[in-house]
């Protein structure tokens, strides 16, 4: 092979190597972001929030490809979760009491 052909072959190999390394780097960052983004199965109403963005109100929106590139994290707040669970328990207890009172009143009328 002549000098020019070796140079072109070497250049093509380096370009291919660069492309392969770029793809590997890009893919590994995507995997890392995906595993890091989704940290809870809670919904927004249950206390989860998108860290680094106050406008993203769902896990899908927070952990979209854009959100992953920006480093957003869908994370639940344990204190808020406990408060929401207590509020839910209070509402259920209140509803049960109302149903019980209705049952007693209907039995009294009969």
N, C-alpha and C positions, 0 to 999 in steps of 0.2 A: 504494500500500500504506500501511496505517496504521502508526503507531509500534510497536504491540504485535506486529504480524505481522513487521516487520523484526527486532525483538528476538528473537523465537522462531526465525526463520530463521537469524540470526547465531549464536544459541546452539546450534542443531542442527549447523551447519557446524563450529563449534569443537569440539563433542563428537566428531563424525565425524573431524575432523583429529587430535584427541587419540588416538582409537582406532587410526587408521591409523599414527600415529607410534609408539604403543606396540607394535603388531604388528611394525613394521619393526625397532624396537630389540630386541625379544624374539627375532625370527628371526635377526638378525645376531649376537647373543650366542650363540645356539645353534650357528650355523655356526662361529663362532670357537672355541667350546669343543670342538666335534666335531673340528675340524682340529688343535687343540692337544692333545687328549687322547691320541689314538692316535699314538704316536711310534715304535713298533716292531712287527714281526710276530712277535717272540719270544714263547714261552709262559712261564708261571711257572717251569717246570722248566728252561727254557733261560736263565733269569736275569732275566726282565722282572719288574718290580714296579709296584704301584700307588702312586705318590707321593701323599702326604697321606692315605692310608688303609692301615693294615696288615692289614685284614680282607678286602680285595677281592683274590681270588687268580686272577682271569681278566680278560682285556681287556674282555669283554662286561659283566661286573659293574662293573669300574672305570669304564668309559666309558658307563655307563647314563645316562639323563637326570638321575637324582639325582647321580651322580658328576660329570657335566659341570657341573651347577649348583654343586657344592661345589669345583670346580677340580681334580679328580683328574686325574692324568696316568699313562698306561701307558707306562713307559719301561724300556729295557734297560740293564743295567749291563755295560759292555764287559769289565771285569776278571773279573766273575763268568762272563760268557759264555766268555771265554778259558779259565778254569779248568774249566768244564763241558766244553768241547771237548777239553781235555787229558785229563780223566778218561774221556771217551768213547773217545778214541784208545787210552788205556791198556787199557780193557776190551776193545776190539776186538782189539788186539795180543795180549792175554792169551788170548782165545778162539781166535784164529788159531793161536797156539802150541800150545794144548791139542789143537786139531783136527789139527795137523801131527804132534804126538806120538802121537795115536791112530792116525793113518795109518801112521806108521813102525812102531808096535807090531803093527798088524794085518798088515803086510807081513812083519815078522820072524817072526810065528807061522805064516805060510803058507810 
